[in-house]
Amino acid sequence: MPSLEVQIGSLRLKNPVMAAAGTFGFGQEYREFFDISALGAICAKTVTLRARTGNPPPRLWETPCGLLNSIGLENPGIETFLKEELPKMRKLGTVIVASIWGEEPGDYGALAAAVDKADVEAIELNVSCPNVPGKGFVGAQAGFTADVVRSARAATTKPLWVKLAPEGEVLAAALAAQEAGAQALCIANTFRAMAIDISTGRPVFANVLAGLSGPAIKPLALRWVYELFPRVEVPLIASGGITTWQDAVEFIMAGARAVQVGTGNFVDPLCTLTMVEGLKKFLEERNLECWEVIRGCAHRR
Ligand SMILES: Cc1cc2nc3c(=O)[nH]c(=O)nc-3n(C[C@H](O)[C@H](O)[C@H](O)COP(=O)(O)O)c2cc1C
C-alpha cells in the first residue's frame, strides 16, 4: 500500500491535500458535502486581532478561468475564532491550521501568543493579502516578512508557515522567512489584478485592484514552486489554481510537499475529496511507495 502521508516540518499530514485559507470558512459549510477528515488539513479563514467587516461590495468577479476577489479579510476576530469556531472545527477530524494577519509585525506576535494556547497544529502567517485597504500592499517584502516571523516565533512554539505573495521580493522574502524560523512556505496567495465594468466605465472594485485566483493562475504559481524548490530548505506548500489531482501531481513534481485548494472549492465542493482519491490511485497504479519518489522530479536531467 502506498503512503499518501507528507511531513511538513514537525507536522505529519495523512495526505498532501489541504483547504486554502479563506475559501473553506471554518469548515462548517463543507461538512454537509463530505467527511472532511479525509483531508490532510484545513486552513481556517485568516483572523485578525479585532473583527473586520471587510470591503464594500462587489467582492467577487468571475474572469476567464479565474476569480477576482476583494473580500478584505472579513472575519470575527481572534477571540471569537478561538472560543466559537475552533471547538467546532476540531470535530472535523483533521489537522487545523490557524491563519493570522496583522497591520504590524507586533500584531502577529499578539495573535500567535493567543493561538499558542489553543488546540491547533500550526499557524500560517498571511503576509500576502492584496485586499486590505490603505496598507499600500506591494507584494512580498523581505524585511517585513522577517520581522513578522520573528515576532510570531517569539510568541509561540507552534509550527509557523508563511504564506507569501507571488510578486515583489518573492525569493528574498522566502529566504527571510526561512531564516527567521518558518517551518514551511506557502506559495502563493492571489495575484493583484483588476476588472472594469463596461456599463459604468469604472473599475469593478472599490479598491481597484483585487486578487486573482483559480486555474488562470496555475502556471504562474507552478513557476514559483519550481523556482523556489532548489533555493529553499523548508517544505513548500503550493497554492494557485489547483483543482484536480493532476494539478496536484504537477506541483509535487515541481517540488511541492503539499497543496492547498481554494477557488476549486467554489466550483465543486467535493474537489478536494476527489483529489485525495485521485492521488491515491495515481500512487497505486504506478507502484510508487510515497511522494518522495517523484517530488521535484521535474528538476532532474
Ligand atoms: C474568496 C477568497 C478569499 C480568500 N481569503 C483568504 C484569506 O483569508 N487568507 C489567505 O491567506 N488567503 C485567502 N485567499 C487566497 C487563497 O487561500 C489561495 O491562496 C488563492 O486563492 C490561490 O489559490 P486558488 O487558485 O486555489 O484559489 C482567498 C481567496 C479567495 C478566492
The ligand as a Tripos MOL2 file, in Angstrom:
@<TRIPOS>MOLECULE
LIG
   31    33     1     0     0
SMALL
NO_CHARGES

@<TRIPOS>ATOM
      1 C1        -12.7320   34.4520   -1.7870 C.3       1 LIG1
      2 C2        -11.3170   34.2410   -1.3590 C.ar      1 LIG1
      3 C3        -10.9420   34.5360   -0.0520 C.ar      1 LIG1
      4 C4         -9.6330   34.3330    0.3640 C.ar      1 LIG1
      5 N1         -9.2850   34.6160    1.6560 N.ar      1 LIG1
      6 C5         -8.0200   34.3460    2.0920 C.ar      1 LIG1
      7 C6         -7.6670   34.5240    3.4510 C.ar      1 LIG1
      8 O1         -8.4660   34.8970    4.3030 O.2       1 LIG1
      9 N2         -6.3740   34.2530    3.8140 N.ar      1 LIG1
     10 C7         -5.4400   33.7970    2.9090 C.ar      1 LIG1
     11 O2         -4.2890   33.5680    3.3070 O.2       1 LIG1
     12 N3         -5.7600   33.5980    1.6210 N.ar      1 LIG1
     13 C8         -7.0200   33.8550    1.1890 C.ar      1 LIG1
     14 N4         -7.3560   33.6200   -0.1140 N.ar      1 LIG1
     15 C9         -6.3390   33.0590   -1.0340 C.3       1 LIG1
     16 C10        -6.4820   31.5480   -1.1420 C.3       1 LIG1
     17 O3         -6.2590   30.9060    0.0930 O.3       1 LIG1
     18 C11        -5.4910   30.9740   -2.1970 C.3       1 LIG1
     19 O4         -4.1720   31.1450   -1.7300 O.3       1 LIG1
     20 C12        -5.6200   31.6530   -3.5410 C.3       1 LIG1
     21 O5         -6.9830   31.8680   -3.8590 O.3       1 LIG1
     22 C13        -4.9780   30.8540   -4.6710 C.3       1 LIG1
     23 O6         -5.4700   29.5420   -4.7200 O.3       1 LIG1
     24 P1         -6.7150   29.1030   -5.6540 P.3       1 LIG1
     25 O7         -6.3680   29.4910   -7.0670 O.co2     1 LIG1
     26 O8         -6.7930   27.6150   -5.4530 O.co2     1 LIG1
     27 O9         -7.9100   29.8090   -5.1650 O.co2     1 LIG1
     28 C14        -8.6620   33.8260   -0.5540 C.ar      1 LIG1
     29 C15        -9.0560   33.5270   -1.8670 C.ar      1 LIG1
     30 C16       -10.3590   33.7200   -2.2780 C.ar      1 LIG1
     31 C17       -10.7370   33.3610   -3.6980 C.3       1 LIG1
@<TRIPOS>BOND
     1     1     2 1
     2     2     3 ar
     3     2    30 ar
     4     3     4 ar
     5     4     5 ar
     6     4    28 ar
     7     5     6 ar
     8     6     7 ar
     9     6    13 1
    10     7     8 2
    11     7     9 ar
    12     9    10 ar
    13    10    11 2
    14    10    12 ar
    15    12    13 ar
    16    13    14 ar
    17    14    15 1
    18    14    28 ar
    19    15    16 1
    20    16    17 1
    21    16    18 1
    22    18    19 1
    23    18    20 1
    24    20    21 1
    25    20    22 1
    26    22    23 1
    27    23    24 1
    28    24    25 2
    29    24    26 1
    30    24    27 1
    31    28    29 ar
    32    29    30 ar
    33    30    31 1
@<TRIPOS>SUBSTRUCTURE
     1 LIG1         1 GROUP 0 **** ****
